[in-house]
Amino acid sequence: MEFDLPRAVAVLVLIVAIGAAGLIVATPMALQTTLMMVVPSMLVFGGIAFALGVKHGEFRSAHA
């Protein structure tokens, strides 16, 4: 499977959605707190990790 940008972003959003759903079901935290504080931080962290992973992959492919 080829990962282009739209597919990769869709996978990232799917992972965050599953994590958010798990938090909503499993914790007594208010829904508003989860959606306004936790989900955005998960998306920011996922975006940073995604960018670092892309750069690391580019580095490995260039120096292989």
Phi and psi restraints in degrees (range 20) as a CNS / XPLOR table:
assign (resid 1 and name C) (resid 2 and name N)
       (resid 2 and name CA) (resid 2 and name C) 1.0 -85.5 20.0 2
assign (resid 2 and name N) (resid 2 and name CA)
       (resid 2 and name C) (resid 3 and name N) 1.0 132.8 20.0 2
assign (resid 2 and name C) (resid 3 and name N)
       (resid 3 and name CA) (resid 3 and name C) 1.0 -102.7 20.0 2
assign (resid 3 and name N) (resid 3 and name CA)
       (resid 3 and name C) (resid 4 and name N) 1.0 100.8 20.0 2
assign (resid 3 and name C) (resid 4 and name N)
       (resid 4 and name CA) (resid 4 and name C) 1.0 -93.1 20.0 2
assign (resid 4 and name N) (resid 4 and name CA)
       (resid 4 and name C) (resid 5 and name N) 1.0 176.6 20.0 2
assign (resid 4 and name C) (resid 5 and name N)
       (resid 5 and name CA) (resid 5 and name C) 1.0 -59.9 20.0 2
assign (resid 5 and name N) (resid 5 and name CA)
       (resid 5 and name C) (resid 6 and name N) 1.0 -46.4 20.0 2
assign (resid 5 and name C) (resid 6 and name N)
       (resid 6 and name CA) (resid 6 and name C) 1.0 -62.2 20.0 2
assign (resid 6 and name N) (resid 6 and name CA)
       (resid 6 and name C) (resid 7 and name N) 1.0 -40.1 20.0 2
assign (resid 6 and name C) (resid 7 and name N)
       (resid 7 and name CA) (resid 7 and name C) 1.0 -67.1 20.0 2
assign (resid 7 and name N) (resid 7 and name CA)
       (resid 7 and name C) (resid 8 and name N) 1.0 -41.7 20.0 2
assign (resid 7 and name C) (resid 8 and name N)
       (resid 8 and name CA) (resid 8 and name C) 1.0 -64.8 20.0 2
assign (resid 8 and name N) (resid 8 and name CA)
       (resid 8 and name C) (resid 9 and name N) 1.0 -41.6 20.0 2
assign (resid 8 and name C) (resid 9 and name N)
       (resid 9 and name CA) (resid 9 and name C) 1.0 -66.3 20.0 2
assign (resid 9 and name N) (resid 9 and name CA)
       (resid 9 and name C) (resid 10 and name N) 1.0 -38.5 20.0 2
assign (resid 9 and name C) (resid 10 and name N)
       (resid 10 and name CA) (resid 10 and name C) 1.0 -62.2 20.0 2
assign (resid 10 and name N) (resid 10 and name CA)
       (resid 10 and name C) (resid 11 and name N) 1.0 -40.7 20.0 2
assign (resid 10 and name C) (resid 11 and name N)
       (resid 11 and name CA) (resid 11 and name C) 1.0 -65.2 20.0 2
assign (resid 11 and name N) (resid 11 and name CA)
       (resid 11 and name C) (resid 12 and name N) 1.0 -41.6 20.0 2
assign (resid 11 and name C) (resid 12 and name N)
       (resid 12 and name CA) (resid 12 and name C) 1.0 -61.2 20.0 2
assign (resid 12 and name N) (resid 12 and name CA)
       (resid 12 and name C) (resid 13 and name N) 1.0 -45.8 20.0 2
assign (resid 12 and name C) (resid 13 and name N)
       (resid 13 and name CA) (resid 13 and name C) 1.0 -65.3 20.0 2
assign (resid 13 and name N) (resid 13 and name CA)
       (resid 13 and name C) (resid 14 and name N) 1.0 -37.8 20.0 2
assign (resid 13 and name C) (resid 14 and name N)
       (resid 14 and name CA) (resid 14 and name C) 1.0 -63.7 20.0 2
assign (resid 14 and name N) (resid 14 and name CA)
       (resid 14 and name C) (resid 15 and name N) 1.0 -43.2 20.0 2
assign (resid 14 and name C) (resid 15 and name N)
       (resid 15 and name CA) (resid 15 and name C) 1.0 -63.5 20.0 2
assign (resid 15 and name N) (resid 15 and name CA)
       (resid 15 and name C) (resid 16 and name N) 1.0 -42.8 20.0 2
assign (resid 15 and name C) (resid 16 and name N)
       (resid 16 and name CA) (resid 16 and name C) 1.0 -65.1 20.0 2
assign (resid 16 and name N) (resid 16 and name CA)
       (resid 16 and name C) (resid 17 and name N) 1.0 -39.9 20.0 2
assign (resid 16 and name C) (resid 17 and name N)
       (resid 17 and name CA) (resid 17 and name C) 1.0 -64.1 20.0 2
assign (resid 17 and name N) (resid 17 and name CA)
       (resid 17 and name C) (resid 18 and name N) 1.0 -41.1 20.0 2
assign (resid 17 and name C) (resid 18 and name N)
       (resid 18 and name CA) (resid 18 and name C) 1.0 -64.9 20.0 2
assign (resid 18 and name N) (resid 18 and name CA)
       (resid 18 and name C) (resid 19 and name N) 1.0 -43.2 20.0 2
assign (resid 18 and name C) (resid 19 and name N)
       (resid 19 and name CA) (resid 19 and name C) 1.0 -63.4 20.0 2
assign (resid 19 and name N) (resid 19 and name CA)
       (resid 19 and name C) (resid 20 and name N) 1.0 -41.6 20.0 2
assign (resid 19 and name C) (resid 20 and name N)
       (resid 20 and name CA) (resid 20 and name C) 1.0 -66.1 20.0 2
assign (resid 20 and name N) (resid 20 and name CA)
       (resid 20 and name C) (resid 21 and name N) 1.0 -41.4 20.0 2
assign (resid 20 and name C) (resid 21 and name N)
       (resid 21 and name CA) (resid 21 and name C) 1.0 -62.1 20.0 2
assign (resid 21 and name N) (resid 21 and name CA)
       (resid 21 and name C) (resid 22 and name N) 1.0 -41.3 20.0 2
assign (resid 21 and name C) (resid 22 and name N)
       (resid 22 and name CA) (resid 22 and name C) 1.0 -62.4 20.0 2
assign (resid 22 and name N) (resid 22 and name CA)
       (resid 22 and name C) (resid 23 and name N) 1.0 -41.1 20.0 2
assign (resid 22 and name C) (resid 23 and name N)
       (resid 23 and name CA) (resid 23 and name C) 1.0 -65.7 20.0 2
assign (resid 23 and name N) (resid 23 and name CA)
       (resid 23 and name C) (resid 24 and name N) 1.0 -40.7 20.0 2
assign (resid 23 and name C) (resid 24 and name N)
       (resid 24 and name CA) (resid 24 and name C) 1.0 -64.1 20.0 2
assign (resid 24 and name N) (resid 24 and name CA)
       (resid 24 and name C) (resid 25 and name N) 1.0 -40.5 20.0 2
assign (resid 24 and name C) (resid 25 and name N)
       (resid 25 and name CA) (resid 25 and name C) 1.0 -76.4 20.0 2
assign (resid 25 and name N) (resid 25 and name CA)
       (resid 25 and name C) (resid 26 and name N) 1.0 -39.9 20.0 2
assign (resid 25 and name C) (resid 26 and name N)
       (resid 26 and name CA) (resid 26 and name C) 1.0 -92.2 20.0 2
assign (resid 26 and name N) (resid 26 and name CA)
       (resid 26 and name C) (resid 27 and name N) 1.0 -18.2 20.0 2
assign (resid 26 and name C) (resid 27 and name N)
       (resid 27 and name CA) (resid 27 and name C) 1.0 -115.3 20.0 2
assign (resid 27 and name N) (resid 27 and name CA)
       (resid 27 and name C) (resid 28 and name N) 1.0 152.6 20.0 2
assign (resid 27 and name C) (resid 28 and name N)
       (resid 28 and name CA) (resid 28 and name C) 1.0 -82.3 20.0 2
assign (resid 28 and name N) (resid 28 and name CA)
       (resid 28 and name C) (resid 29 and name N) 1.0 11.3 20.0 2
assign (resid 28 and name C) (resid 29 and name N)
       (resid 29 and name CA) (resid 29 and name C) 1.0 -65.4 20.0 2
assign (resid 29 and name N) (resid 29 and name CA)
       (resid 29 and name C) (resid 30 and name N) 1.0 146.4 20.0 2
assign (resid 29 and name C) (resid 30 and name N)
       (resid 30 and name CA) (resid 30 and name C) 1.0 -64.4 20.0 2
assign (resid 30 and name N) (resid 30 and name CA)
       (resid 30 and name C) (resid 31 and name N) 1.0 144.7 20.0 2
assign (resid 30 and name C) (resid 31 and name N)
       (resid 31 and name CA) (resid 31 and name C) 1.0 -59.1 20.0 2
assign (resid 31 and name N) (resid 31 and name CA)
       (resid 31 and name C) (resid 32 and name N) 1.0 -42.3 20.0 2
assign (resid 31 and name C) (resid 32 and name N)
       (resid 32 and name CA) (resid 32 and name C) 1.0 -62.0 20.0 2
assign (resid 32 and name N) (resid 32 and name CA)
       (resid 32 and name C) (resid 33 and name N) 1.0 -39.6 20.0 2
assign (resid 32 and name C) (resid 33 and name N)
       (resid 33 and name CA) (resid 33 and name C) 1.0 -64.3 20.0 2
assign (resid 33 and name N) (resid 33 and name CA)
       (resid 33 and name C) (resid 34 and name N) 1.0 -43.4 20.0 2
assign (resid 33 and name C) (resid 34 and name N)
       (resid 34 and name CA) (resid 34 and name C) 1.0 -63.3 20.0 2
assign (resid 34 and name N) (resid 34 and name CA)
       (resid 34 and name C) (resid 35 and name N) 1.0 -45.8 20.0 2
assign (resid 34 and name C) (resid 35 and name N)
       (resid 35 and name CA) (resid 35 and name C) 1.0 -75.0 20.0 2
assign (resid 35 and name N) (resid 35 and name CA)
       (resid 35 and name C) (resid 36 and name N) 1.0 -29.4 20.0 2
assign (resid 35 and name C) (resid 36 and name N)
       (resid 36 and name CA) (resid 36 and name C) 1.0 -96.0 20.0 2
assign (resid 36 and name N) (resid 36 and name CA)
       (resid 36 and name C) (resid 37 and name N) 1.0 -20.3 20.0 2
assign (resid 36 and name C) (resid 37 and name N)
       (resid 37 and name CA) (resid 37 and name C) 1.0 -118.1 20.0 2
assign (resid 37 and name N) (resid 37 and name CA)
       (resid 37 and name C) (resid 38 and name N) 1.0 -45.4 20.0 2
assign (resid 37 and name C) (resid 38 and name N)
       (resid 38 and name CA) (resid 38 and name C) 1.0 -78.8 20.0 2
assign (resid 38 and name N) (resid 38 and name CA)
       (resid 38 and name C) (resid 39 and name N) 1.0 -48.2 20.0 2
assign (resid 38 and name C) (resid 39 and name N)
       (resid 39 and name CA) (resid 39 and name C) 1.0 -62.0 20.0 2
assign (resid 39 and name N) (resid 39 and name CA)
       (resid 39 and name C) (resid 40 and name N) 1.0 -46.4 20.0 2
assign (resid 39 and name C) (resid 40 and name N)
       (resid 40 and name CA) (resid 40 and name C) 1.0 -60.1 20.0 2
assign (resid 40 and name N) (resid 40 and name CA)
       (resid 40 and name C) (resid 41 and name N) 1.0 -38.7 20.0 2
assign (resid 40 and name C) (resid 41 and name N)
       (resid 41 and name CA) (resid 41 and name C) 1.0 -68.1 20.0 2
assign (resid 41 and name N) (resid 41 and name CA)
       (resid 41 and name C) (resid 42 and name N) 1.0 -33.7 20.0 2
assign (resid 41 and name C) (resid 42 and name N)
       (resid 42 and name CA) (resid 42 and name C) 1.0 -65.3 20.0 2
assign (resid 42 and name N) (resid 42 and name CA)
       (resid 42 and name C) (resid 43 and name N) 1.0 -40.2 20.0 2
assign (resid 42 and name C) (resid 43 and name N)
       (resid 43 and name CA) (resid 43 and name C) 1.0 -66.8 20.0 2
assign (resid 43 and name N) (resid 43 and name CA)
       (resid 43 and name C) (resid 44 and name N) 1.0 -40.8 20.0 2
assign (resid 43 and name C) (resid 44 and name N)
       (resid 44 and name CA) (resid 44 and name C) 1.0 -65.0 20.0 2
assign (resid 44 and name N) (resid 44 and name CA)
       (resid 44 and name C) (resid 45 and name N) 1.0 -46.5 20.0 2
assign (resid 44 and name C) (resid 45 and name N)
       (resid 45 and name CA) (resid 45 and name C) 1.0 -62.1 20.0 2
assign (resid 45 and name N) (resid 45 and name CA)
       (resid 45 and name C) (resid 46 and name N) 1.0 -42.9 20.0 2
assign (resid 45 and name C) (resid 46 and name N)
       (resid 46 and name CA) (resid 46 and name C) 1.0 -61.4 20.0 2
assign (resid 46 and name N) (resid 46 and name CA)
       (resid 46 and name C) (resid 47 and name N) 1.0 -40.2 20.0 2
assign (resid 46 and name C) (resid 47 and name N)
       (resid 47 and name CA) (resid 47 and name C) 1.0 -65.3 20.0 2
assign (resid 47 and name N) (resid 47 and name CA)
       (resid 47 and name C) (resid 48 and name N) 1.0 -41.1 20.0 2
assign (resid 47 and name C) (resid 48 and name N)
       (resid 48 and name CA) (resid 48 and name C) 1.0 -66.2 20.0 2
assign (resid 48 and name N) (resid 48 and name CA)
       (resid 48 and name C) (resid 49 and name N) 1.0 -45.0 20.0 2
assign (resid 48 and name C) (resid 49 and name N)
       (resid 49 and name CA) (resid 49 and name C) 1.0 -63.9 20.0 2
assign (resid 49 and name N) (resid 49 and name CA)
       (resid 49 and name C) (resid 50 and name N) 1.0 -37.6 20.0 2
assign (resid 49 and name C) (resid 50 and name N)
       (resid 50 and name CA) (resid 50 and name C) 1.0 -63.1 20.0 2
assign (resid 50 and name N) (resid 50 and name CA)
       (resid 50 and name C) (resid 51 and name N) 1.0 -46.9 20.0 2
assign (resid 50 and name C) (resid 51 and name N)
       (resid 51 and name CA) (resid 51 and name C) 1.0 -62.9 20.0 2
assign (resid 51 and name N) (resid 51 and name CA)
       (resid 51 and name C) (resid 52 and name N) 1.0 -42.7 20.0 2
assign (resid 51 and name C) (resid 52 and name N)
       (resid 52 and name CA) (resid 52 and name C) 1.0 -64.0 20.0 2
assign (resid 52 and name N) (resid 52 and name CA)
       (resid 52 and name C) (resid 53 and name N) 1.0 -39.4 20.0 2
assign (resid 52 and name C) (resid 53 and name N)
       (resid 53 and name CA) (resid 53 and name C) 1.0 -64.4 20.0 2
assign (resid 53 and name N) (resid 53 and name CA)
       (resid 53 and name C) (resid 54 and name N) 1.0 -39.9 20.0 2
assign (resid 53 and name C) (resid 54 and name N)
       (resid 54 and name CA) (resid 54 and name C) 1.0 -63.7 20.0 2
assign (resid 54 and name N) (resid 54 and name CA)
       (resid 54 and name C) (resid 55 and name N) 1.0 -46.3 20.0 2
assign (resid 54 and name C) (resid 55 and name N)
       (resid 55 and name CA) (resid 55 and name C) 1.0 -63.8 20.0 2
assign (resid 55 and name N) (resid 55 and name CA)
       (resid 55 and name C) (resid 56 and name N) 1.0 -38.7 20.0 2
assign (resid 55 and name C) (resid 56 and name N)
       (resid 56 and name CA) (resid 56 and name C) 1.0 -66.2 20.0 2
assign (resid 56 and name N) (resid 56 and name CA)
       (resid 56 and name C) (resid 57 and name N) 1.0 -40.1 20.0 2
assign (resid 56 and name C) (resid 57 and name N)
       (resid 57 and name CA) (resid 57 and name C) 1.0 -63.3 20.0 2
assign (resid 57 and name N) (resid 57 and name CA)
       (resid 57 and name C) (resid 58 and name N) 1.0 -40.6 20.0 2
assign (resid 57 and name C) (resid 58 and name N)
       (resid 58 and name CA) (resid 58 and name C) 1.0 -63.2 20.0 2
assign (resid 58 and name N) (resid 58 and name CA)
       (resid 58 and name C) (resid 59 and name N) 1.0 -41.4 20.0 2
assign (resid 58 and name C) (resid 59 and name N)
       (resid 59 and name CA) (resid 59 and name C) 1.0 -62.9 20.0 2
assign (resid 59 and name N) (resid 59 and name CA)
       (resid 59 and name C) (resid 60 and name N) 1.0 -46.2 20.0 2
assign (resid 59 and name C) (resid 60 and name N)
       (resid 60 and name CA) (resid 60 and name C) 1.0 -65.1 20.0 2
assign (resid 60 and name N) (resid 60 and name CA)
       (resid 60 and name C) (resid 61 and name N) 1.0 -38.3 20.0 2
assign (resid 60 and name C) (resid 61 and name N)
       (resid 61 and name CA) (resid 61 and name C) 1.0 -72.1 20.0 2
assign (resid 61 and name N) (resid 61 and name CA)
       (resid 61 and name C) (resid 62 and name N) 1.0 -30.0 20.0 2
assign (resid 61 and name C) (resid 62 and name N)
       (resid 62 and name CA) (resid 62 and name C) 1.0 -77.8 20.0 2
assign (resid 62 and name N) (resid 62 and name CA)
       (resid 62 and name C) (resid 63 and name N) 1.0 -25.4 20.0 2
assign (resid 62 and name C) (resid 63 and name N)
       (resid 63 and name CA) (resid 63 and name C) 1.0 -112.8 20.0 2
assign (resid 63 and name N) (resid 63 and name CA)
       (resid 63 and name C) (resid 64 and name N) 1.0 23.9 20.0 2
